[in-house]
Amino acid sequence: MPQGLFGGSKIFVGVVHLPPLPGSPRWEGDMAKILSQATTDATKLIDGGVDGIIIENFGDAPFRIGLVEPETVATMTLVVHTLRQLTDLPIGINMLRNDAHSALAIATATNSAFIRVNVHYGVMAADEGIVEGQAFDTLRTRRLLGSDVKILADILVKHAVPIGPSDLGLVAKETINRGLADGLIVSGPATGMETHAADVKKVRQATPDDLLLIGSGANPGNADKLLKYADGAIVGTWLKEEGIINRPIDPDRVKQMFLAIKHCS
């Protein structure tokens, strides 16, 4: 496990899903609303005991593959900087869909801890098109920036399918050994859908000593089953009111998830 990132117990990372940012199809022209919503959600996560927070430009759908627009980078940087004033917890960035370069730049500038890269190593067919891993560029950019931001890479990411036959365990090994990721994320088929315990077990067996997080579908009812093999979970959808993704975060659900994850420690 990357040292100094989350600590030793089972990890609870909460998600801040941002509303549509400037330039996206549903942008409402209200920057104050974006900052207020992000701050409110992050505060609920912090008060609920999370070990880290990841921020996503979730409201920007439909997404493009590769580099996002400058206005997206600027807004995300402002949001992350604002939330950094609230906490010393590790903060991560996921720039959808798969813009590791911008995420790394923002994380470095804001002293954030990690980025999530949906396709770091390999090739996937997604609804946006063909997504190709850019591990070569990402690792060299990190070196050029003199950054110690950690790279957490999805394995056969949700909302996508591999091009050609693909062995989950082999992909995990190669993402660590050849892609030089600092940790792995395994998910279900789509946002909010449960990750298969058999998939988590397979990745753990292939990479027994590396950080492994659940990327979707974790809840208090399945935490024991999934965290038997994983080091923790990134939780977004279940934390919302009634588990509906476009609703605000429910503080009671955050506390329930915290207790369920820490019970597995």
Stockholm file with secondary structure:
# STOCKHOLM 1.0

chainA/1-265         MPQGLFGGSKIFVGVVHLPPLPGSPRWEGDMAKILSQATTDATKLIDGGVDGIIIENFGDAPFRIGLVEPETVATMTLVVHTLRQLTDLPIGINMLRNDAHSALAIATATNSAFIRVNVHYGVMAADEGIVEGQAFDTLRTRRLLGSDVKILADILVKHAVPIGPSDLGLVAKETINRGLADGLIVSGPATGMETHAADVKKVRQATPDDLLLIGSGANPGNADKLLKYADGAIVGTWLKEEGIINRPIDPDRVKQMFLAIKHCS
#=GR chainA/1-265 SS CCTTSSCSSCEEEEEEECCCCTTSTTCCSCHHHHHHHHHHHHHHHHHTTCSEEEEECGGGCSCCSSCCCHHHHHHHHHHHHHHHTTCCSCEEEECTTTCHHHHHHHHHHTTCCEEEESSSSSEEEETTEEEECCHHHHHHHHHHHTCCCEEEEEESCTTEEESSCCCHHHHHHHHHHTTCCSEEEECCSSTTCCCCHHHHHHHHHHSTTSEEEECSCCCTTTHHHHTTTSSEEEECGGGBGGGCTTSCBCHHHHHHHHHHHHHTC
#=GC SS_cons         CCTTSSCSSCEEEEEEECCCCTTSTTCCSCHHHHHHHHHHHHHHHHHTTCSEEEEECGGGCSCCSSCCCHHHHHHHHHHHHHHHTTCCSCEEEECTTTCHHHHHHHHHHTTCCEEEESSSSSEEEETTEEEECCHHHHHHHHHHHTCCCEEEEEESCTTEEESSCCCHHHHHHHHHHTTCCSEEEECCSSTTCCCCHHHHHHHHHHSTTSEEEECSCCCTTTHHHHTTTSSEEEECGGGBGGGCTTSCBCHHHHHHHHHHHHHTC
//
